[in-house]
Amino acid sequence: MDTKTDTKGMQMADEAVADSDLYVDPVREKKLLRKLDIWLSPVMTLIFLCAYLDRSNIGNAASAGMTKDLGMTSGDLGNAVTLFYVLYVSFEVPCSLLMKKLRPSRMIPILIFCWSIVVMGTGFVQTRGQLYALRILLGLFESGMFPCLALYISIFYKAEEQALRVSYMFVSSALSGAFGGLFAYALLHMDGVQGMAGWRWLFIVEGCASIAVAVLVYIYLPDNFETAHFLTDEDRQLMRTRALLNERYNGRPDFDWGEVRKAVTDPKLWISCWNQFCGDICSFGLSSFMPLIIKSFGFSTVATQLLTIPVYFWASAAYTSMSWLSDRWKTRYFLMVPAVLVTAIGYAVNLGVGASQRGALYFSLFLVAPGIYIIVGINATWLLNSHAGYHKRATAIGMNQTLGNCAGFVVGQIFKKTVNGKYVLGLSFCLGSILMGGVGHLVLYLWLRHQNAKRDGMSAEERQREIEHGKGGDFHPDYRYAL
């Protein structure tokens, strides 16, 4: 994002709102939010849908014969899943910090275009090594997508407005599983066209579709509210007022290594990273291996692709509802507790029933899937709400996603073998992870509640002393953490 544009916008805002004492008309603000949602949410959802569709279609391809055609074992497939995260986790923090300099309207479509070419190329691989190389490149180009989009949301929306908007991205990741199953079912019927297997067409067609999305984003996406073509001058003035109201927490736009240092020395960042890591073990296991898990229940290849669709649609609907409630009730933790419990029950059912009870095994996925998306999505939003100052927040979300996505190294190794037709090791590991993450959520809740209570108990003199000592961002005495 252009710093000069931001600074100019802030200066204009100083003049524009001086006489209004930074008052925001709630009726106008509601209309503004509706306009932002109409113009921004669909494109961000589409971007994330493409990202998840292009990374998780390896599971659909594997269940449709890719491993057999390339002479791969189940262990080789696990390695391919793991290799995606080699560069993915390494470049998330740099990408989140670079977006401000390189501008969202250029950086995001370039990343989409690059990974689209890689996905198309996957349709032509002939060896295991070629697949490995392309998975590494795919991880590189997709690495910046979530942290960049999460930061992009924080530019336009206040903290209490972000959970629902971040939820759109996680909903799209769930929908990518549904569409992935639908596309796989349709494209498998192209088996033999031009002498190529159906799973190859899956990669080629989805890669072409993502290129079209890259072009659309390049034309459409504004860098900030000052350059948003769909906002009127009145809308921009209101956005400037909102920005100034948050400025005591978010600071000025100039880069400051001190903000980065504040982020990495903040205990609540590391608690959030642990929670994200535990949740992502389950999330990646589901997105990468659900077709193979369902196939292990004894369903045919075609039936497997179709049976993934209802699970993902249910997960997306449940997650959207919980995110809406999270913003409406202004709570994070108390919606994550039932999600942890229901997900744990789902894993326990899957592990406890016999391999021949296909109905019960399939039903367990309807307990697991929505809980996973609620946990990882609301945890990421909670992190954004708990760090203020652009570069502190950028570092925090980058670290959160980097360490959380290290779960990808684990997932590829725990879903390698089946025992009596079931992925016992992988599912057991996920059950333990979701419970350990639940402990982390409790610790974070207690920590933030303590900090809020401490600030509530400050005297006027103590509050003024904190301000004079330069306490800003989320350390400002007036800042309250979402619980």
C-alpha positions as a printed Julia matrix, in Angstrom:
483×3 Matrix{Float64}:
   0.0     0.0     0.0
   1.31    3.45   -0.81
   2.46    5.19    2.37
   2.17    8.61    0.75
  -1.46    7.98   -0.07
  -2.14    6.85    3.49
  -0.4     9.87    5.01
  -2.21   12.22    2.7
  -5.49   10.57    3.64
  -4.73   11.04    7.33
  -3.88   14.71    6.78
  -7.12   15.23    4.86
  -8.95   13.48    7.65
  -7.46   15.83   10.25
  -8.98   18.76    8.4
 -12.22   17.04    7.44
 -13.26   15.88   10.88
 -11.8    18.6    13.13
 -15.16   20.3    13.57
 -17.14   17.12   14.08
 -15.11   15.89   17.1
 -14.68   12.56   15.34
 -18.37   11.7    15.58
 -19.59    8.78   13.47
 -23.28    8.67   12.59
 -24.31    5.02   13.23
 -26.91    5.1    10.43
 -24.36    6.31    7.87
 -21.81    3.85    9.22
 -24.21    0.94    8.79
 -24.82    1.94    5.16
 -21.07    2.25    4.63
 -20.45   -1.24    6.01
 -23.12   -2.64    3.74
 -21.43   -1.03    0.75
 -18.01   -2.37    1.78
 -19.44   -5.85    2.15
 -21.13   -5.75   -1.25
 -17.98   -4.61   -3.05
 -15.15   -6.26   -1.12
 -16.41   -9.47    0.45
 -17.24  -11.32   -2.8
 -13.82  -10.72   -4.34
 -11.93  -11.69   -1.16
 -14.05  -14.81   -0.84
 -13.35  -15.7    -4.46
  -9.59  -15.23   -3.99
  -9.46  -17.49   -0.96
 -11.73  -20.02   -2.66
  -9.25  -20.31   -5.51
  -6.3   -20.59   -3.14
  -7.8   -23.45   -1.15
  -9.22  -25.17   -4.21
  -5.82  -25.16   -5.9
  -3.94  -26.47   -2.86
  -6.43  -29.12   -1.67
  -7.35  -30.67   -5.03
  -4.44  -33.06   -4.56
  -6.72  -35.16   -2.34
  -9.38  -35.37   -5.07
  -6.72  -36.2    -7.65
  -5.19  -38.89   -5.43
  -8.54  -40.62   -4.92
  -9.09  -40.47   -8.7
  -5.9   -42.32   -9.67
  -3.04  -39.82   -9.57
  -0.93  -41.85   -7.15
  -1.3   -44.96   -9.27
  -0.44  -43.16  -12.53
   2.69  -41.59  -11.0
   3.75  -44.77   -9.22
   3.39  -43.19   -5.78
   2.74  -44.8    -2.41
   0.56  -43.34    0.34
   3.79  -42.17    1.98
   4.79  -40.32   -1.2
   1.43  -38.55   -1.21
   1.98  -37.49    2.4
   5.36  -36.11    1.42
   3.77  -34.11   -1.41
   1.33  -32.57    1.07
   4.17  -31.78    3.48
   6.41  -30.18    0.85
   3.75  -27.57    0.09
   4.53  -26.0     3.47
   8.33  -25.78    3.07
   8.24  -22.29    1.51
   4.65  -21.56    2.51
   5.56  -21.06    6.17
   8.8   -19.23    5.34
   7.3   -16.36    3.37
   4.1   -15.48    5.25
   5.67  -12.83    7.51
   7.67  -11.19    4.66
   4.55  -11.1     2.48
   2.42   -9.5     5.18
   5.06   -6.8     5.73
   5.67   -6.26    2.0
   2.03   -5.74    1.08
   2.03   -2.17    2.41
   4.93   -1.28    0.11
   3.96   -3.28   -2.98
   0.21   -2.42   -2.86
  -2.59   -5.01   -2.59
  -3.91   -4.29   -6.1
  -0.63   -5.5    -7.6
   0.79   -7.99   -5.14
  -2.33  -10.14   -4.72
  -3.14  -10.7    -8.44
   0.53  -11.44   -9.22
   0.55  -14.15   -6.55
  -2.69  -15.61   -7.92
  -1.35  -15.65  -11.48
   1.88  -17.37  -10.43
   0.23  -20.14   -8.47
  -2.31  -20.66  -11.28
   0.52  -21.45  -13.69
   1.91  -23.94  -11.18
  -1.48  -25.64  -10.8
  -1.86  -25.95  -14.57
   1.63  -27.43  -14.76
   0.67  -30.08  -12.21
  -1.7   -31.51  -14.79
   1.31  -32.44  -16.95
   3.63  -34.01  -14.36
   5.02  -37.43  -15.19
   7.06  -38.25  -12.09
   6.87  -38.0    -8.34
   9.81  -35.56   -8.32
   8.04  -33.17  -10.69
   4.98  -33.2    -8.43
   7.16  -32.49   -5.4
   8.83  -29.51   -7.12
   5.51  -27.96   -8.15
   4.03  -28.41   -4.68
   6.96  -26.46   -3.22
   6.41  -23.64   -5.74
   2.67  -23.65   -5.05
   3.41  -23.13   -1.36
   5.69  -20.2    -2.16
   3.1   -18.31   -4.21
   0.18  -19.05   -1.87
   2.12  -18.11    1.26
   1.06  -14.47    1.33
  -2.61  -14.93    0.62
  -4.18  -15.26    4.05
  -2.02  -12.74    5.96
  -2.4   -10.21    3.14
  -6.17  -10.59    2.95
  -6.52  -10.51    6.75
  -4.55   -7.26    6.86
  -6.57   -5.92    3.95
  -9.73   -6.47    5.99
  -8.21   -4.58    8.94
  -7.68   -1.55    6.67
 -11.4    -1.18    5.97
 -13.04   -2.63    9.1
 -12.84   -1.98   12.84
 -11.81   -4.78   15.21
 -15.37   -5.68   16.22
 -16.38   -5.88   12.53
 -13.63   -8.22   11.41
 -14.72  -11.68   12.61
 -17.58  -11.94   10.13
 -15.4   -10.68    7.26
 -12.52  -13.03    8.06
 -15.13  -15.77    8.29
 -15.91  -15.28    4.6
 -12.4   -16.49    3.79
 -12.71  -19.57    5.96
 -16.17  -20.21    4.55
 -14.63  -20.1     1.1
 -12.02  -22.64    2.21
 -14.87  -24.93    3.26
 -16.73  -24.25    0.02
 -13.56  -25.06   -1.9
 -13.89  -28.59   -0.58
 -17.48  -28.76   -1.77
 -16.68  -27.3    -5.18
 -13.55  -29.42   -5.36
 -15.64  -32.54   -4.96
 -18.16  -31.28   -7.51
 -15.47  -30.32  -10.04
 -13.68  -33.61   -9.49
 -16.89  -35.51  -10.14
 -17.5   -33.54  -13.36
 -13.93  -33.54  -14.65
 -13.42  -37.24  -14.03
 -15.81  -37.68  -16.94
 -13.1   -36.08  -19.11
 -10.95  -39.13  -18.48
  -9.32  -40.03  -21.81
  -9.93  -36.67  -23.52
  -6.79  -35.79  -25.51
  -5.33  -38.98  -24.09
  -5.11  -37.56  -20.56
  -6.51  -38.88  -17.29
  -9.38  -37.04  -15.61
  -7.27  -36.0   -12.63
  -4.94  -34.11  -15.01
  -7.88  -32.11  -16.37
  -8.79  -31.28  -12.77
  -5.53  -29.36  -12.32
  -5.54  -27.81  -15.8
  -9.11  -26.49  -15.7
  -8.84  -25.18  -12.14
  -5.55  -23.45  -13.0
  -7.16  -21.7   -15.98
 -10.06  -20.55  -13.8
  -7.63  -19.06  -11.27
  -5.87  -17.07  -14.02
  -9.22  -15.48  -14.86
  -9.6   -14.55  -11.18
  -6.12  -12.96  -11.18
  -7.11  -10.7   -14.09
 -10.36   -9.74  -12.36
  -8.56   -8.87   -9.11
  -5.93   -6.82  -10.96
  -8.66   -4.67  -12.52
 -10.98   -4.47   -9.54
  -9.17   -4.44   -6.18
  -8.57   -0.98   -4.59
  -5.5    -0.38   -2.42
  -7.39    1.45    0.33
 -10.51    3.5     0.93
  -8.93    6.6    -0.65
  -8.66    4.82   -4.01
 -11.86    2.75   -3.79
 -13.91    3.7    -6.85
 -17.19    2.59   -5.29
 -16.97    5.05   -2.37
 -18.33    8.59   -2.56
 -16.54   11.61   -1.1
 -18.93   11.42    1.86
 -18.03    7.75    2.35
 -14.31    8.53    2.28
 -14.74   11.27    4.88
 -16.51    8.78    7.12
 -13.73    6.23    6.57
 -11.13    8.88    7.52
 -13.03    9.59   10.71
 -13.1     5.89   11.55
  -9.37    5.69   10.85
  -8.63    8.63   13.15
 -10.71    7.14   15.94
  -8.51    4.05   15.77
  -5.25    5.95   15.26
  -4.34    6.05   18.95
  -4.27    2.24   18.79
  -3.07    1.66   15.23
  -0.45    4.41   14.96
   0.89    6.13   11.87
   1.62    4.21    8.67
   5.44    4.54    8.72
   7.31    1.28    9.21
   8.7     0.79   12.72
  10.88   -2.15   13.77
   9.8    -1.39   17.32
   6.3    -2.58   16.43
   7.73   -5.84   15.11
   9.68   -6.28   18.34
   6.55   -5.61   20.41
   4.73   -8.34   18.51
   7.34  -11.08   18.9
   7.79  -10.35   22.63
   4.05  -10.37   23.34
   3.03  -13.58   25.21
  -0.46  -13.58   23.76
   0.96  -13.93   20.25
   2.66  -17.2    21.15
  -0.45  -18.56   22.85
  -2.44  -17.74   19.71
   0.21  -19.42   17.53
  -0.03  -22.6    19.6
  -3.82  -22.56   19.26
  -3.57  -22.04   15.5
  -1.03  -24.87   15.16
  -3.33  -27.3    16.97
  -6.34  -26.23   14.91
  -4.45  -26.34   11.62
  -3.39  -29.95   12.18
  -7.08  -30.84   12.05
  -7.9   -28.35    9.29
  -5.14  -29.5     6.94
  -5.88  -33.13    7.65
  -9.49  -32.54    6.65
  -8.84  -30.44    3.53
  -6.04  -32.62    2.15
  -7.27  -36.08    3.07
 -11.07  -35.95    3.34
 -11.6   -37.72   -0.03
  -9.22  -40.48    1.04
 -10.81  -40.7     4.5
 -14.26  -41.11    2.94
 -12.92  -43.61    0.42
 -11.46  -45.61    3.33
 -15.05  -46.05    4.55
 -15.59  -48.27    1.51
 -17.19  -45.87   -0.99
 -16.39  -45.83   -4.71
 -14.23  -43.12   -6.34
 -17.23  -41.31   -7.85
 -19.3   -41.57   -4.66
 -16.35  -40.27   -2.65
 -16.2   -37.03   -4.65
 -19.92  -36.43   -4.19
 -19.95  -37.28   -0.47
 -17.43  -34.54    0.32
 -19.89  -31.87   -0.85
 -22.55  -32.02    1.94
 -19.89  -32.05    4.67
 -18.24  -28.89    3.39
 -21.53  -27.08    2.77
 -22.63  -27.86    6.33
 -19.27  -26.66    7.68
 -19.49  -23.37    5.78
 -23.06  -22.7     6.98
 -22.2   -23.47   10.61
 -19.07  -21.35   10.54
 -20.83  -18.37    8.95
 -23.5   -18.48   11.67
 -20.97  -18.68   14.5
 -18.89  -15.82   13.06
 -21.98  -13.64   12.8
 -22.82  -14.42   16.42
 -19.2   -13.78   17.42
 -19.38  -10.21   16.11
 -22.93   -9.61   17.3
 -22.25  -10.84   20.84
 -18.68   -9.46   20.78
 -17.27  -12.72   22.05
 -14.66  -15.16   20.78
 -13.86  -17.71   23.48
 -17.39  -18.74   24.42
 -18.16  -19.81   20.86
 -14.92  -21.74   20.54
 -15.57  -23.92   23.6
 -18.55  -25.8    22.1
 -16.68  -26.03   18.79
 -13.78  -27.8    20.52
 -16.11  -30.21   22.32
 -18.19  -31.11   19.26
 -15.07  -31.63   17.14
 -13.54  -33.89   19.79
 -16.75  -35.94   19.91
 -16.63  -36.3    16.13
 -13.1   -37.67   16.21
 -14.0   -40.0    19.09
 -16.96  -41.39   17.14
 -14.8   -41.94   14.07
 -12.2   -43.8    16.11
 -14.69  -45.72   18.23
 -17.05  -47.29   15.69
 -16.19  -50.24   13.48
 -14.89  -49.83    9.93
 -18.05  -51.48    8.59
 -20.39  -48.83   10.06
 -20.14  -46.44    7.14
 -23.12  -44.31    8.15
 -21.72  -43.51   11.6
 -18.25  -42.86   10.19
 -19.64  -40.46    7.6
 -21.83  -38.73   10.22
 -18.76  -38.1    12.38
 -17.39  -35.8     9.65
 -20.43  -33.54   10.1
 -19.32  -33.04   13.72
 -15.64  -32.57   12.93
 -15.76  -30.22    9.92
 -17.74  -27.21   11.25
 -15.89  -27.17   14.56
 -12.5   -27.07   12.86
 -13.4   -24.07   10.72
 -14.92  -22.23   13.68
 -11.78  -22.81   15.75
  -9.14  -21.75   13.22
 -11.22  -18.88   11.83
 -12.24  -17.24   15.08
  -8.76  -17.76   16.53
  -7.26  -15.79   13.62
  -9.83  -13.03   14.12
  -9.14  -13.0    17.85
  -5.48  -12.44   17.09
  -6.27   -9.46   14.83
  -8.42   -7.97   17.59
  -5.68   -8.46   20.19
  -2.87   -6.58   18.41
  -3.04   -2.91   17.41
  -0.66   -0.88   15.33
  -0.45   -1.83   11.66
   3.01   -3.38   11.73
   2.48   -5.09   15.08
  -0.69   -6.63   13.72
   1.01   -7.5    10.41
   3.83   -9.25   12.25
   1.39  -11.02   14.55
  -0.83  -12.41   11.79
   2.22  -13.4     9.78
   3.76  -15.25   12.74
   0.42  -16.81   13.6
  -0.01  -18.2    10.11
   3.65  -19.2     9.76
   3.74  -21.24   12.96
   0.18  -22.46   12.52
   0.93  -23.7     9.04
   3.9   -25.71   10.33
   1.09  -28.15   11.07
   1.34  -29.05    7.4
   4.66  -30.76    8.07
   2.93  -32.97   10.64
  -0.23  -33.75    8.68
   1.57  -35.18    5.68
   3.27  -37.72    7.95
   0.39  -38.84   10.2
  -2.07  -39.69    7.41
   0.24  -42.13    5.63
  -1.13  -45.5     6.73
  -4.47  -47.07    7.56
  -5.19  -49.68   10.24
  -8.1   -51.94    9.34
  -9.15  -49.4     6.73
  -9.01  -46.36    9.06
  -6.46  -43.57    9.49
  -6.07  -44.32   13.2
  -2.82  -42.41   13.78
  -3.98  -39.31   11.92
  -7.4   -39.15   13.55
  -6.0   -39.84   17.04
  -3.41  -37.1    16.58
  -6.14  -34.68   15.53
  -8.23  -35.55   18.59
  -5.3   -34.81   20.88
  -4.5   -31.6    19.02
  -8.01  -30.21   19.27
  -8.06  -30.81   23.03
  -4.62  -29.26   23.54
  -5.75  -26.27   21.51
  -8.78  -25.99   23.78
  -6.44  -25.61   26.75
  -4.62  -22.86   24.88
  -7.87  -20.99   24.2
  -8.66  -21.08   27.93
  -5.21  -19.71   28.83
  -5.57  -16.88   26.28
  -9.05  -16.01   27.55
  -7.86  -15.82   31.16
  -4.84  -13.72   30.18
  -6.9   -11.18   28.2
  -9.61  -11.01   30.85
  -6.94  -10.24   33.45
  -5.5    -7.45   31.26
  -8.95   -5.89   30.75
  -9.7    -6.04   34.47
  -6.34   -4.45   35.26
  -7.09   -1.51   32.95
 -10.64   -1.16   34.25
  -9.19   -0.73   37.73
  -6.78    2.07   36.76
  -7.2     5.46   38.37
  -7.22    8.59   36.21
  -3.66    9.34   37.34
  -2.45    5.84   36.44
  -4.14    6.05   33.06
  -2.51    9.41   32.3
   0.87    8.12   33.43
   0.6     5.15   31.06
  -0.21    7.48   28.16
   2.68    9.81   29.01
   5.04    6.82   29.04
   4.08    6.18   25.43
   1.86    3.14   25.91
   0.07    2.83   22.57
  -1.49    0.23   20.33
  -3.17   -2.57   22.23
  -1.11   -1.54   25.32
  -3.0     1.77   25.49
  -4.92    1.98   28.8
  -8.2     2.55   26.93
  -7.78   -0.53   24.72
  -9.94   -3.52   25.62
  -9.36   -7.01   24.27
 -12.17   -9.03   22.73
 -13.06  -12.02   24.89
